Each structure stands twice: as structure tokens, then as C-alpha cells.
Amino acid sequence: MAELTRDQVLQKAKRGEKLERADLKGIDLSKAALPGAAFSRADLDGANLESAVLRKAAFKNASLREAYLAGADLQEANLENADLEGAKLDRANLAGANLARANLEGASLAGANLAGARLPYAQLGAANLTGADLRGAVLAHALFEEASLGGVKAAEADFRNANLRGAMLTEGDFSRCTFVDASLVECKGARAKLAGAVLTKADLTRADLRQADLSDVDARHATLADAKLAGAKLTGAKVAGLVGTGAPVADVQVAWLDTSEAGDGTGRISNGEIPSRLSGLGAKPVATAPAARRYFGRGDVLKNATLTFEPDARVEIDSLFENCTIQLGEGTQLVVGPAGVLADCNIAGGGSITINGQFFERQSPGIVGPRELIVSREGALVSSIEQSAETTRFSFERGSRLRVKIGKGKNGAKGDTSVQKGG
């Protein structure tokens, strides 16, 4: 039984009095307005705080075991070292909150907003975070064993050294997350989005990554022993020092892998070399001569130029190109960075083109014969495209801005399709 009534708590908070170390077990503070209230070391076990306004409140070292906080506003609250075992925080707003070393074992945070929250060393074993927003959150060294993170939005979150053994990651968005030295042993990551994630030295032994998007991941010195990769996308993955699955790999979607130790694209393998590298079966060191690299940085302007790049080169453009003609050698990788703008330009050749910036054709067709054309969600493309004689692979991410007409190649590649999307 709480030593204070609801009205007494509200009056004390209104006067700015601290409620530290107070015995408030089982109290009903649902929908109470308590922004900035001081509950450090208080006992709120079993308390009802549903939809309460607790913005910037202090709960450091407080006990909230089995407390009901569904829909509570805890933005920027301090819950450092708080005990929230078994607490119900479904749909709670914890954006920017401090949950360092908090105990959330078995807690329910389904649909909760944890964007930008800090949870280093937090304990979340068997916690339910289904559909939660973890974008930009700091989760380094946190424990997520057997936790459910299905369908979460966790782009650019920091999971370095975290323990996600047996965690459910199915269909979650972990794009560009950091998992350096993390344990993902036996995690269930089918259809998870991990594009651009950093998995260096991560342990993915027996992980289920079927149909996961692992494009451009940095998996150098990671472990994939007995992992399931059927249907996974792996184009552009960095795999130097990778410990393979130990079993034949089939049905993966991958055009090339980066085998360079520095992960800088200077070593690339494709086609028949890929399965052995991913499986580790019969893999031999691949001697790859550094391909030519060209980088056009921010602030540079190039006008009325004709540029020719040798086969297997890597070209990155974060500059402004105006009225330029670009000839790609076979296997050349051209990346238009987020700051890159190719205005009134043309590209030809059997290379791979990725557009994260903007491309506007000078004359139709603006792009001729690419083996692969990818437009990211930040990219913009206005061009007619003549496919290569062989099959051209297209990938237009949701959110990209497109005004595209795809035509037939000279030797009969199928096409002649118009696409319009975005503004």
C-alpha cells in the first residue's frame, strides 16, 4: 500500500517537492501530469502510470517492477539503473530517455518510441519490442537474449558488443546499424533489412538470415558458421576474413563481393567465386589487383567533359557534373553519392550504376547498356535507359524520385517500359 495518496503525490509534484525514496507501491497515477517529477530510488512496484505525462522525470535507481506504463510520456526521462522487470511500456514514448543499465527483463515495449534513447548495458532478455522505434538508439553492450525485435525500426542504432543470442529480428529494419563484436548467435533474422550495417567481428553462428537484405554490409571477420542465407541479398558485402557457413550456399542474390582487407572496393569477386567465399568450402586466397579508383569530391564542378573509365574501376561522384559524357568499362562501378549531381549528362557501358544523388539525361537515351542500375531512396533519376544486350538488373528503392523509360537493348533485351514515381 502506498504511503501517499494520488492527490498528495500530485500536490507535492506541483510544489516541486521531491518524491525520492517514497513508498508508492501499487499507486494509481494514470493520466497524471508529472513532468520533471523526482522519483529517484522510489518504490513504484505495480504502480499504474498509464498515459501519465512524465517528461524529463527522474527515476534513477527507482523500482518499477510490474508497473503499468502503457502510453506514458517519458521523453528524456532519466531511468538509469531503474528496475523495470516485467513492466508494461507498450506504446510509451521514451524518445531520448536515459535507460543505461536499466533492468527490462521480460518487459513489454511493443510499439514504444525509443528513438535516440540510451540503453547501454541495459538488460532486455525476453523483452518484447515488437514494432518499437529504435532509430538512432544507443544499445551498446545491452543484453537482448531471446528478445523479440520483430518489425522494429532501428536504422542507424548502435548495437556494438550487444548480446542478441536467439533474438527475433524478423522483418525488422536494421539498416546502417552498428553490430561490431555483437553476438547474433541463433538469431531469427528472416527478411530483416540490414543493408549497410556494420557487422565486423560479429558472431552470426546458426543465424537464420533467409531473404534478409545484407547488401553492402561490412562483414569483415564476421562468423557465419551454419547460418542460413537462402534468398539473402549480399551484393557489395565486405567479406575479408569472413568465416563461412561451412555448407554449400545457393539461391543468394549477389552480383559481387568486396574481398579487400580495407573494405575499400579494391578487391572484387563475382560469379563462380562467390559461393566458395560465402561457404568457406574450398576457398582459396584470391589475388586481386587493386582496381583504379576515382573520387570527385564535394564542391568540385566539371563541365563539358568526356570521361572514360577502365574495366573494374570504382568511381565515386559527390560533385556537380554538367553536360558530361561518361564511358564505363566492363564491370566498372559508378556511385553517385548523396551530394552528386549529374545534370545534362550521358552514361554508356557495361558497368554497375548506383544513384544516391541526382542524374538528369542530356539526350535520350541518357543511360546505355548498364549491367545494373540502382536508385536508392534518396536518389533521383530522370532518363531513358537502353538495356544491355544481356539482362539488366534494376532496383528502385521506395522513396526514390523517378521519371524513367526503359527501352530494348540492341540485341533484343526485353523492356520498353515507362516508370514515373515521386516528384
C-alpha positions as CSV (number, residue, x, y, z in Angstrom):
1,M,0.0,0.0,0.0
2,A,1.4,3.4,-1.0
3,E,2.3,5.7,1.9
4,L,0.9,8.7,-0.1
5,T,-2.4,9.2,-2.0
6,R,-2.6,10.2,-5.6
7,D,-3.7,13.7,-4.6
8,Q,-0.7,14.0,-2.2
9,V,1.7,13.0,-4.9
10,L,0.2,15.5,-7.3
11,Q,0.4,18.3,-4.8
12,K,4.0,17.6,-3.9
13,A,5.0,17.4,-7.5
14,K,3.2,20.7,-8.2
15,R,5.1,22.4,-5.4
16,G,8.4,21.0,-6.8
17,E,8.9,18.7,-3.8
18,K,10.9,15.5,-4.3
19,L,9.4,12.1,-4.0
20,E,12.7,10.3,-3.7
21,R,12.7,7.0,-1.8
22,A,8.9,7.3,-1.4
23,D,6.9,4.0,-1.0
24,L,4.4,4.3,-3.8
25,K,3.8,0.6,-4.4
26,G,0.6,0.0,-6.4
27,I,-0.4,3.7,-6.6
28,D,-2.7,4.8,-9.4
29,L,-1.2,7.8,-11.2
30,S,-2.8,7.1,-14.5
31,K,-3.0,10.1,-16.8
32,A,-1.3,12.2,-14.1
33,A,0.7,15.3,-15.3
34,L,4.0,14.9,-13.5
35,P,6.7,16.4,-15.9
36,G,10.1,16.7,-14.3
37,A,9.0,14.9,-11.1
38,A,11.7,13.4,-8.9
39,F,11.1,9.7,-8.2
40,S,14.7,8.6,-7.8
41,R,15.0,5.5,-5.6
42,A,11.2,5.4,-5.1
43,D,9.3,2.2,-4.9
44,L,6.7,2.1,-7.6
45,D,6.3,-1.6,-8.0
46,G,2.9,-2.4,-9.6
47,A,2.0,1.2,-9.9
48,N,-0.4,2.3,-12.6
49,L,1.1,5.1,-14.7
50,E,-0.9,4.5,-17.8
51,S,-0.7,7.6,-20.2
52,A,0.9,9.7,-17.4
53,V,3.0,12.7,-18.5
54,L,6.4,12.1,-17.1
55,R,8.6,14.1,-19.5
56,K,12.1,14.6,-18.1
57,A,11.1,12.9,-14.8
58,A,13.8,11.3,-12.7
59,F,13.5,7.6,-11.9
60,K,17.2,6.9,-11.3
61,N,17.6,3.7,-9.3
62,A,13.8,3.5,-8.8
63,S,11.9,0.2,-8.7
64,L,9.0,-0.1,-11.2
65,R,8.7,-3.9,-11.3
66,E,5.4,-4.9,-13.0
67,A,4.4,-1.3,-13.3
68,Y,1.9,-0.3,-15.9
69,L,3.2,2.5,-18.1
70,A,1.4,1.9,-21.4
71,G,1.2,5.1,-23.4
72,A,3.1,7.1,-20.8
73,D,5.1,10.1,-22.0
74,L,8.7,9.5,-20.7
75,Q,10.5,11.6,-23.2
76,E,14.0,12.4,-22.0
77,A,13.2,10.8,-18.6
78,N,16.1,9.5,-16.5
79,L,15.6,5.8,-15.8
80,E,19.3,5.0,-15.3
81,N,19.7,1.8,-13.3
82,A,15.9,1.6,-12.8
83,D,14.3,-1.8,-12.2
84,L,11.5,-2.3,-14.8
85,E,11.4,-6.0,-14.8
86,G,8.1,-7.2,-16.2
87,A,6.9,-3.6,-16.7
88,K,4.3,-2.8,-19.4
89,L,5.6,0.1,-21.6
90,D,3.6,-0.6,-24.7
91,R,3.3,2.5,-26.9
92,A,5.2,4.5,-24.3
93,N,7.2,7.5,-25.6
94,L,10.8,7.0,-24.4
95,A,12.4,9.1,-27.1
96,G,15.8,10.5,-25.8
97,A,15.3,8.7,-22.4
98,N,18.3,7.5,-20.4
99,L,17.9,3.8,-19.6
100,A,21.6,3.0,-19.1
101,R,21.9,-0.2,-17.1
102,A,18.2,-0.4,-16.6
103,N,16.6,-3.8,-15.9
104,L,13.9,-4.5,-18.5
105,E,13.9,-8.3,-18.3
106,G,10.6,-9.6,-19.6
107,A,9.3,-6.1,-20.1
108,S,6.8,-5.3,-22.9
109,L,7.7,-2.3,-25.1
110,A,5.6,-3.2,-28.1
111,G,5.2,-0.1,-30.3
112,A,7.2,2.0,-27.9
113,N,9.2,5.0,-29.2
114,L,12.8,4.7,-28.2
115,A,14.3,6.9,-30.9
116,G,17.6,8.3,-29.7
117,A,17.2,6.6,-26.3
118,R,20.3,5.5,-24.5
119,L,20.3,1.9,-23.2
120,P,24.0,0.9,-22.8
121,Y,24.4,-2.2,-20.7
122,A,20.6,-2.5,-20.3
123,Q,19.1,-5.9,-19.6
124,L,16.3,-6.8,-22.1
125,G,16.3,-10.5,-22.0
126,A,13.0,-12.0,-23.2
127,A,11.6,-8.4,-23.6
128,N,9.0,-7.7,-26.2
129,L,10.0,-4.8,-28.5
130,T,7.8,-5.8,-31.5
131,G,7.3,-2.8,-33.7
132,A,9.2,-0.4,-31.5
133,D,11.1,2.6,-32.8
134,L,14.8,2.3,-32.0
135,R,16.2,4.6,-34.7
136,G,19.4,6.1,-33.6
137,A,19.3,4.5,-30.2
138,V,22.5,3.5,-28.3
139,L,22.2,-0.1,-27.2
140,A,25.9,-0.9,-26.8
141,H,26.6,-3.9,-24.5
142,A,22.9,-4.4,-24.0
143,L,21.5,-7.9,-23.4
144,F,18.7,-9.0,-25.7
145,E,18.8,-12.8,-25.3
146,E,15.6,-14.3,-26.6
147,A,14.1,-10.8,-27.0
148,S,11.5,-10.0,-29.7
149,L,12.5,-7.2,-32.1
150,G,10.3,-8.2,-35.0
151,G,9.3,-5.4,-37.2
152,V,11.3,-2.8,-35.3
153,K,12.5,0.4,-36.9
154,A,16.1,0.6,-35.8
155,A,18.0,2.3,-38.6
156,E,21.5,3.6,-37.5
157,A,21.1,2.2,-34.0
158,D,24.3,1.2,-32.1
159,F,24.3,-2.5,-31.1
160,R,28.1,-2.8,-30.7
161,N,29.1,-5.6,-28.3
162,A,25.4,-6.3,-27.7
163,N,24.2,-9.9,-27.0
164,L,21.2,-10.8,-29.3
165,R,21.6,-14.5,-28.9
166,G,18.3,-16.2,-30.0
167,A,16.6,-12.8,-30.6
168,M,13.8,-12.4,-33.0
169,L,14.7,-9.8,-35.7
170,T,12.2,-10.9,-38.4
171,E,11.3,-8.2,-40.8
172,G,13.0,-5.5,-38.6
173,D,14.7,-2.6,-40.2
174,F,18.4,-2.5,-39.0
175,S,19.7,-0.6,-42.0
176,R,23.1,1.0,-41.3
177,C,23.2,-0.3,-37.7
178,T,26.5,-1.0,-36.0
179,F,26.9,-4.6,-34.7
180,V,30.7,-4.6,-34.2
181,D,31.6,-7.5,-32.0
182,A,28.0,-8.3,-31.3
183,S,26.6,-11.8,-30.7
184,L,23.8,-12.7,-33.0
185,V,24.1,-16.5,-32.5
186,E,20.9,-18.3,-33.5
187,C,19.1,-15.0,-34.1
188,K,16.0,-15.2,-36.2
189,G,16.5,-12.6,-38.9
190,A,14.5,-13.8,-41.9
191,R,13.5,-10.9,-44.2
192,A,15.3,-8.4,-41.9
193,K,16.7,-5.3,-43.5
194,L,20.4,-5.0,-42.7
195,A,21.6,-3.1,-45.8
196,G,24.8,-1.1,-45.0
197,A,25.0,-2.5,-41.5
198,V,28.5,-2.9,-39.8
199,L,28.9,-6.5,-38.7
200,T,32.6,-6.6,-38.3
201,K,33.7,-9.4,-36.0
202,A,30.0,-10.2,-35.2
203,D,29.1,-13.8,-34.4
204,L,26.2,-15.0,-36.6
205,T,26.6,-18.7,-35.9
206,R,23.4,-20.6,-36.8
207,A,21.6,-17.3,-37.6
208,D,18.6,-17.5,-39.8
209,L,19.1,-14.8,-42.4
210,R,16.9,-16.2,-45.2
211,Q,15.7,-13.5,-47.5
212,A,17.4,-10.8,-45.4
213,D,18.8,-7.8,-47.1
214,L,22.6,-7.8,-46.4
215,S,23.5,-5.5,-49.3
216,D,26.7,-3.5,-48.7
217,V,27.1,-4.9,-45.2
218,D,30.6,-4.8,-43.6
219,A,31.0,-8.4,-42.6
220,R,34.8,-8.4,-42.4
221,H,36.0,-11.1,-39.9
222,A,32.4,-12.0,-39.0
223,T,31.3,-15.6,-38.4
224,L,28.5,-17.2,-40.5
225,A,29.1,-20.8,-39.4
226,D,25.9,-22.9,-40.1
227,A,24.0,-19.7,-40.9
228,K,21.0,-19.9,-43.3
229,L,21.3,-17.5,-46.3
230,A,18.8,-18.7,-48.8
231,G,17.3,-15.8,-50.7
232,A,19.5,-13.2,-49.0
233,K,20.8,-10.2,-50.8
234,L,24.5,-9.8,-50.5
235,T,25.7,-7.6,-53.4
236,G,28.5,-5.3,-52.3
237,A,29.1,-7.0,-48.9
238,K,32.7,-6.7,-47.5
239,V,33.8,-10.2,-46.6
240,A,37.6,-10.1,-46.0
241,G,38.3,-12.6,-43.2
242,L,34.8,-13.9,-43.2
243,V,34.2,-17.3,-41.6
244,G,31.8,-19.0,-44.0
245,T,28.8,-21.1,-43.4
246,G,30.6,-24.4,-43.8
247,A,27.9,-25.7,-46.1
248,P,27.1,-25.1,-49.8
249,V,25.4,-21.7,-50.4
250,A,22.7,-21.4,-53.0
251,D,19.9,-19.1,-54.0
252,V,21.6,-16.0,-52.7
253,Q,21.1,-12.7,-54.6
254,V,24.6,-11.3,-55.2
255,A,26.4,-9.7,-58.1
256,W,29.8,-9.2,-56.5
257,L,31.6,-9.1,-53.1
258,D,34.3,-6.9,-51.8
259,T,37.3,-9.0,-50.6
260,S,39.7,-6.2,-49.9
261,E,41.1,-6.1,-46.3
262,A,40.4,-2.3,-46.1
263,G,36.8,-2.7,-47.4
264,D,37.5,0.0,-50.0
265,G,36.3,-1.9,-53.1
266,T,39.8,-2.6,-54.4
267,G,39.2,-6.3,-54.5
268,R,36.1,-7.7,-56.1
269,I,34.9,-11.2,-56.9
270,S,31.8,-12.3,-58.8
271,N,30.1,-15.3,-60.4
272,G,31.7,-18.6,-59.6
273,E,34.0,-17.4,-56.9
274,I,31.2,-16.2,-54.6
275,P,29.7,-19.5,-53.3
276,S,33.1,-20.7,-52.1
277,R,33.8,-17.4,-50.3
278,L,30.5,-17.4,-48.5
279,S,30.6,-21.1,-47.6
280,G,34.4,-21.3,-46.9
281,L,34.4,-24.6,-48.7
282,G,37.5,-25.0,-50.9
283,A,38.0,-21.2,-50.8
284,K,41.5,-20.1,-51.8
285,P,43.0,-16.7,-51.3
286,V,42.0,-14.6,-54.2
287,A,44.8,-12.4,-55.6
288,T,43.0,-9.2,-56.7
289,A,44.9,-6.4,-58.3
290,P,43.7,-3.1,-57.0
291,A,41.2,-1.6,-59.4
292,A,41.5,2.0,-60.4
293,R,39.6,4.4,-58.1
294,R,38.5,7.9,-58.8
295,Y,36.7,10.2,-56.4
296,F,35.2,13.5,-57.3
297,G,34.6,15.3,-54.1
298,R,32.1,17.9,-52.8
299,G,32.5,21.4,-54.2
300,D,34.1,20.2,-57.5
301,V,32.4,21.3,-60.8
302,L,33.1,19.5,-64.1
303,K,31.6,20.8,-67.3
304,N,31.5,19.6,-70.9
305,A,33.9,16.7,-70.3
306,T,34.2,13.3,-71.8
307,L,35.4,10.7,-69.2
308,T,36.4,7.1,-69.9
309,F,37.0,4.6,-67.1
310,E,38.8,1.3,-67.4
311,P,37.1,-2.1,-66.6
312,D,36.5,-2.9,-63.0
313,A,37.3,0.6,-61.8
314,R,35.4,2.2,-59.0
315,V,34.2,5.8,-59.5
316,E,32.5,7.9,-56.8
317,I,31.0,11.3,-57.6
318,D,29.9,13.8,-55.0
319,S,30.5,16.7,-57.3
320,L,28.5,18.6,-59.9
321,F,28.9,17.3,-63.5
322,E,27.3,19.4,-66.2
323,N,26.9,18.3,-69.9
324,C,29.4,15.4,-69.5
325,T,29.7,12.1,-71.3
326,I,30.9,9.1,-69.2
327,Q,32.0,5.8,-70.7
328,L,32.2,2.8,-68.3
329,G,34.4,-0.2,-68.8
330,E,33.1,-3.7,-68.3
331,G,32.4,-4.2,-64.6
332,T,33.1,-0.6,-63.6
333,Q,31.2,0.5,-60.5
334,L,29.9,4.1,-60.7
335,V,28.4,5.5,-57.5
336,V,26.7,8.9,-57.5
337,G,26.9,10.0,-53.9
338,P,24.3,11.9,-51.9
339,A,25.9,15.2,-52.9
340,G,26.5,14.2,-56.5
341,V,24.5,15.8,-59.3
342,L,24.9,14.8,-63.0
343,A,23.0,17.4,-65.0
344,D,22.5,17.0,-68.7
345,C,24.8,14.0,-68.8
346,N,25.0,10.6,-70.6
347,I,26.4,7.3,-69.4
348,A,27.3,4.3,-71.5
349,G,28.9,0.9,-70.9
350,G,28.5,-2.4,-69.1
351,G,29.1,-1.2,-65.6
352,S,27.1,-1.0,-62.3
353,I,25.5,2.3,-61.6
354,T,24.2,3.3,-58.1
355,I,22.5,6.7,-57.8
356,N,22.2,8.1,-54.3
357,G,22.2,11.7,-55.6
358,Q,20.7,13.0,-58.9
359,F,21.0,12.2,-62.6
360,F,19.3,14.1,-65.4
361,E,20.0,13.0,-69.0
362,R,21.2,15.3,-71.8
363,Q,19.7,13.4,-74.6
364,S,17.7,10.2,-74.9
365,P,18.8,7.5,-74.0
366,G,20.7,9.0,-71.2
367,I,22.0,5.6,-69.9
368,V,23.0,2.9,-72.3
369,G,23.9,-0.7,-71.6
370,P,24.3,-0.9,-67.8
371,R,24.5,-4.3,-66.2
372,E,23.0,-3.0,-63.0
373,L,21.1,0.2,-62.1
374,I,20.2,1.0,-58.5
375,V,18.4,4.2,-57.3
376,S,18.4,4.5,-53.5
377,R,15.5,6.1,-51.6
378,E,17.5,9.4,-51.5
379,G,18.2,9.2,-55.3
380,A,16.6,11.0,-58.3
381,L,16.7,9.8,-61.9
382,V,15.3,11.4,-65.0
383,S,16.4,9.4,-68.0
384,S,15.6,7.0,-70.8
385,I,17.5,3.7,-70.4
386,E,18.6,1.3,-73.1
387,Q,19.2,-2.1,-71.6
388,S,22.3,-4.1,-72.1
389,A,22.3,-7.0,-74.6
390,E,22.3,-9.2,-71.6
391,T,19.8,-8.8,-68.7
392,T,20.0,-5.5,-66.9
393,R,19.2,-5.6,-63.2
394,F,17.1,-2.8,-61.9
395,S,16.5,-1.8,-58.2
396,F,14.4,1.3,-57.4
397,E,14.0,1.8,-53.7
398,R,10.8,3.1,-52.2
399,G,11.1,6.9,-51.8
400,S,13.3,7.4,-54.9
401,R,12.2,10.0,-57.4
402,L,11.9,8.6,-60.9
403,R,10.9,9.6,-64.4
404,V,12.2,6.7,-66.4
405,K,11.6,4.9,-69.7
406,I,13.3,1.5,-70.2
407,G,13.9,0.5,-73.8
408,K,15.2,-2.6,-75.6
409,G,18.9,-3.3,-76.0
410,K,20.4,-3.7,-79.4
411,N,20.2,-7.5,-79.2
412,G,16.7,-7.8,-78.0
413,A,16.7,-7.3,-74.3
414,K,13.1,-7.0,-73.1
415,G,11.8,-3.7,-71.9
416,D,10.1,-0.7,-73.4
417,T,8.5,0.2,-70.0
418,S,7.9,3.7,-68.6
419,V,8.1,4.3,-64.8
420,Q,7.2,7.5,-63.0
421,K,7.5,8.0,-59.3
422,G,7.9,10.8,-56.9
423,G,8.1,14.5,-57.7
